[in-house]
Amino acid sequence: MTRHFDFVILGSGIAGLTLALRVAERGTVAIVTKKNKADSNTNWAQGGIAAVTSAEDSFELHIRDTLEAGAGLCQESVVRSIVEEGPECIDHLIEMGARFTEREVPGGGGRKELDLTREGGHSKRRILHAKDATGREIERSLLKAVSLAPSISVFENHLAIDLITRRKLGLEGVDQCLGVYVLNEVEGRVDVFATGNVVLATGGCGMVYLHSTNPSIATGDGVAMAYRAGVPVRNMEFIQFHPTCLFHPKAKSFLISEAVRGEGGYLRGAGGVRFMSAYDSRAELAPRDIVARAIDSEMKRTGAECVFLDITHQSAEFIARHFPTIYSRCLEIGIDMASEWIPVVPAAHYQCGGVESSLDGATPLLGLSAVGEVACTGLHGANRLASNSLLEALVCAHRAAKRLLGEPGAGPGPEIPAWQTGGATNADEMVVVAHNWEEIRRLMWDYVGIVRTTKRLRRAETRLANLQEEIREYYWNFIVTANLLELRNLATVAQVIVASALQRRESRGLHFTLDFPGLNSSGKVLDSVLKFEG
């Protein structure tokens, strides 16, 4: 089946939903989402969204904090635009119905203001939050608005396979994205979504690692599809590991928000001793890359399986009010964080690199845009400042919508051939898919983790090349399934991360290698860029 839309948006997080609502005024919009429409990294975001909304704060301070965290790789003009445009975009989000936590103004006669918290790397309190479930509240408000928009259609349980381009169809002229092949899991077939405007809003690739704070859908689909279509991907070696993922067999992938440290939580190692001051003068409020490496170092030094996060010096009432989701989840597994320390380990959390794109979401491929975590705009540099991700997604979605609305509507494109299954048959050995999935995630954790070496990266490179051959053969011989498509994308993104890491012969931000422990001697700050030419 071929479906025609003015806009096709892949992903249903804050970036995709915001953009869909803005462009719906001009035409038909399809939101294609792998699972349920609420399944997104946005929905899992606990901490909040960073923006200057207090008289005690300033744009210059937020810009400075972002540049410092980015370790010399941020594009300052991009940082400035996103920081300065953030408050207005948040006002729009509030108008859409998002409810952020407020507090009474001291001596204000009952008047209320936004309750701002602080996270690592921020010099001021500037994190807007909805208790400790900010992403869920943002997702709720946007999905409600989408449900009321008659020109928007949401396709759940639909998984994008590959971008359709003029080059892939063998057509002459400037290459252009013409649509996307999509696996319709509901009907068990592959459909064509034809459009002049495809938007990648697919999120990140956290599931490429064994330990991750991300939902299972975060398999790097957008980066993999763009890479296969010949679009450059940038700085994929910079994978942010969140320092504090709950370490418990009953709580896989559960994040302990950075805001816990922002509200005074201590990190304790062997014997209950605080250790962060030995690594950075900011102690627990140092940027995430520093805290994650410090925890990794302490665990390796002592042989411990985890470290502990201690906020027992705060009252139970304070903890329950500020962190109700975390508090209740910990209680479910037998940990009372008001009186007990929380066992934590680092886990893959955020992809700072991605598809090369402008602040307005434009990519080098005509007809293809990218917004949110899948995109590399130059905001994050070598390390994302906490809670800047939702801000970037929001601002860039608004900017991308403005650009798309200002462009002339795309006319009818060439006829797109239906998906060809050829002689493919149903797979009879799904254990191969499951095994390869686990092998990729484990080798990435062991060889391409928080601290790297060239030897480990080369080992990962070799093993991934062998796995890719198996996956490629499997892909062409068997009818596609969601698990196979995600495995294919996972393997592609893993290779891109390793190749990018091998390009960077220095330690900067989130990329730390024992073979090149300092910055490059030339003094030049360079991006790593990969482009598939096949």
Stockholm file with secondary structure:
# STOCKHOLM 1.0

chainA/1-534         MTRHFDFVILGSGIAGLTLALRVAERGTVAIVTKKNKADSNTNWAQGGIAAVTSAEDSFELHIRDTLEAGAGLCQESVVRSIVEEGPECIDHLIEMGARFTEREVPGGGGRKELDLTREGGHSKRRILHAKDATGREIERSLLKAVSLAPSISVFENHLAIDLITRRKLGLEGVDQCLGVYVLNEVEGRVDVFATGNVVLATGGCGMVYLHSTNPSIATGDGVAMAYRAGVPVRNMEFIQFHPTCLFHPKAKSFLISEAVRGEGGYLRGAGGVRFMSAYDSRAELAPRDIVARAIDSEMKRTGAECVFLDITHQSAEFIARHFPTIYSRCLEIGIDMASEWIPVVPAAHYQCGGVESSLDGATPLLGLSAVGEVACTGLHGANRLASNSLLEALVCAHRAAKRLLGEPGAGPGPEIPAWQTGGATNADEMVVVAHNWEEIRRLMWDYVGIVRTTKRLRRAETRLANLQEEIREYYWNFIVTANLLELRNLATVAQVIVASALQRRESRGLHFTLDFPGLNSSGKVLDSVLKFEG
#=GR chainA/1-534 SS CEEECSEEEECCSHHHHHHHHHHTTTSCEEEECSSCTTCSHHHHCCSCEECCCSTTCCHHHHHHHHHHHTTTCSCHHHHHHHHHHHHHHHHHHHHTTCCCCEEECTTSTTCEEECCBCCTTCSSCCEECSTTCHHHHHHHHHHHHHHTCTTEEEETTEEEEEEEETTTTTCCSSCBEEEEEEEETTTTEEEEEECSCEEECCCCCGGGSSSBSSCTTCSCHHHHHHHHTTCCEECTTCEEEEEEEECCTTSTTCBCCTHHHHTTCEEECGGGCBCGGGTCTTGGGSCHHHHHHHHHHHHHHHTCSCEEEECTTSCHHHHHHHCHHHHHHHHHTTCCTTTSCEEEEEEEEEECCEEECCTTSBCSSBTEEECGGGEECSSSTTSCCTTHHHHHHHHHHHHHHHHHHHSCCCCCCCCCCCCCCTTCBCCSCHHHHHHHHHHHHHHHHHHSSSSBCHHHHHHHHHHHHHHHHHHHHHHHHBCCCHHHHHHHHHHHHHHHHHHHHHHCCSCBTTBCBTTSCSCCTTCCCCCCEECCCC
#=GC SS_cons         CEEECSEEEECCSHHHHHHHHHHTTTSCEEEECSSCTTCSHHHHCCSCEECCCSTTCCHHHHHHHHHHHTTTCSCHHHHHHHHHHHHHHHHHHHHTTCCCCEEECTTSTTCEEECCBCCTTCSSCCEECSTTCHHHHHHHHHHHHHHTCTTEEEETTEEEEEEEETTTTTCCSSCBEEEEEEEETTTTEEEEEECSCEEECCCCCGGGSSSBSSCTTCSCHHHHHHHHTTCCEECTTCEEEEEEEECCTTSTTCBCCTHHHHTTCEEECGGGCBCGGGTCTTGGGSCHHHHHHHHHHHHHHHTCSCEEEECTTSCHHHHHHHCHHHHHHHHHTTCCTTTSCEEEEEEEEEECCEEECCTTSBCSSBTEEECGGGEECSSSTTSCCTTHHHHHHHHHHHHHHHHHHHSCCCCCCCCCCCCCCTTCBCCSCHHHHHHHHHHHHHHHHHHSSSSBCHHHHHHHHHHHHHHHHHHHHHHHHBCCCHHHHHHHHHHHHHHHHHHHHHHCCSCBTTBCBTTSCSCCTTCCCCCCEECCCC
//
